[in-house]
Amino acid sequence: MKRLEVVTNIAVLLAVVVFIAFVGRQEFERRNAPHPRSAQEMVGRTVQLPGVQFSSANKTLLLAISTTCHFCKDSEPFYKDLLAKNHSGINIIAVLPQPLAEAQSYVRQSIAPSVQVVSAQLDSIGVGGTPTLLLIDGGGKVQQAWVGKLDDKGQQQVESMLM
């Protein structure tokens, strides 16, 4: 009987150690995960995106979105409205971390078939979360940035910057 008790105590101790290690690892990963950059941190940075020439337009509105982001999905009506207003001299590009074919299909069905789509890791352009909108000048410098799903005031600000 004594031996069974010792084995049971050892098993319980091992289970507790495994549980603490598992929870501790998750907490460490959560604390060290990259947090979305604030809009202010992005302003003034130069963005380089393979295959994109920012000099081809006075302004470029870059939509950093993802097919798995529910805030991006919630923002689709706003993106469609922006495109419908046909701001002259503004280039609109959607950047998604998904493979190009998947990204193109998503943007064509959800936003507009005319939007240029680029597949790239978002951290390569300084974006830490989706949705993020970047207003970029002809030299590739971020003039304004918006992070997250925008309220009415944020949407109006984006529209006024595109005029």
N, C-alpha and C positions, 0 to 999 in steps of 0.2 A: 504494500500500500504506500509506503514511504517513497518508493521509487516512482510510482505513478504520479505522486504529488510533485516531486522534483521535476519530472519531465513536463508536466503541465505548467509549472511555474516558468520553466525555460521557454516553452512555446509561447506563453503569454508575453514574456519579456521581448522575445524576438518579434512578435506581432506589433508590439508597441514601438519598438525601434524602427521597424519598416514603415509603420504609419507616420511616425515623426519625420523620418527621412523624406517620405513622399510629400507630406504637407510642407515641409521646409523647402524642398526643391521647388514646388509650385509657387510659394511665396517669393523665393529668390528670383525666379523667372519673371513673375509679375512685376516685381519692383524694378527689374533691370530691362524690361521690355521698352523699346523705343516709344516715346510718347509723341503724339502729333505735334509738330512744330506750331508755334503760334504764328498768326498772320504777320505780326510785327517782325519776327525773326527772318521771314522770307523776303521782305521788301528790301530791295537794293542788291540782292544776290543775282548772279548771272546764271541762267539756265542753259544747259547744252543738252540737246535731245537729238540723237542720231537720226538723220534723214529730214530734219526740220530746219528750214532757213527762216529765222525770225525777221530777217531783213526784207522778206518779200511782202510785208505788210507794216503799216504804221503801228498797229497794235495787234496782239494775239491774245485771245482768251483761252487759256489752257484749262481744261476740265480734267482734274485728276480724280477718276472714279473707279469703281470696281463692280463687277457683276454680282458680287456677294454682299454688297453694302445696302442695307435697307434705307439709309438716309439718302443715298444716291437715287434709289428707286423713288423715294418720296419727292425728290427734287426734279424728276423728269419733266413735269409740266412747266416748271420755270425754265429749264433748258430749252424745251420746245418753243416756248414763248420768246426767248431771246433770239433764237434762230429765225422765227417768223418775222421779227422786226427788221431783219436784214440790214444790220448796221454796216454802212459802207466803210471800206478800208479796214475792217476787222476780220482777222482770220480766227476761226474757232477750231481747236484741236482737242480731241479726247485722248487721254493717256490712261491706259488700264494695265494692271499687272498680269492679266490673263494672256494666254497665247493669242496671236493676232487674229486668227480666224474666229475665235470665240468672242474676242473684243469687238471686231467689226460687226458680227452678227447682232450682238447686244445693242450696240450704238445705232445701227441701222433700224432695228425693230423698235427700240425704246425712245430714241431721241430724234434722229434724222439721218437719212441716207447720204446727205451731202457733207457730213462732218468728217474731217480727216481723222483717222484713228491710228494711234501708235501704241505698240506693246512695249512696255518698259517697267522695270522695277521702280516704284514710286520714290524710294529713298535715293535713287540715282539723280533725281531732280530736286531733292531737298524736301520732299513731301512725306510726312509721317502718318497721315490718315486721310480717309476719304469721307465725304467729298471735300476737295480743296480746289478753289478757283484761283488762278494766277493771271493777272493782267501784265503782259510782257511787252516791252517796247521793241523797236526794230533791231536793237543791239543785243537782245536776249536778257535784258535786265528787268527784274520783277518790279513793277511800279505799284502794284496793290495786290493784296492777297486776302482771301476769305476762306475760313476753315469751318467745316461742318454744314449742316442744313441751315439755310438762311431764312430768317424771318422776313416779313414784308419790308422792313427798313433796310436790311442787308440786300435784298433783291433790288430795291430802288437804287441803292448805292452802286451796285454792279451796273445797272442800266444807265445811270448818269455818267459813269466812267467810260462807257462805250460810245457816248455821243461825241 
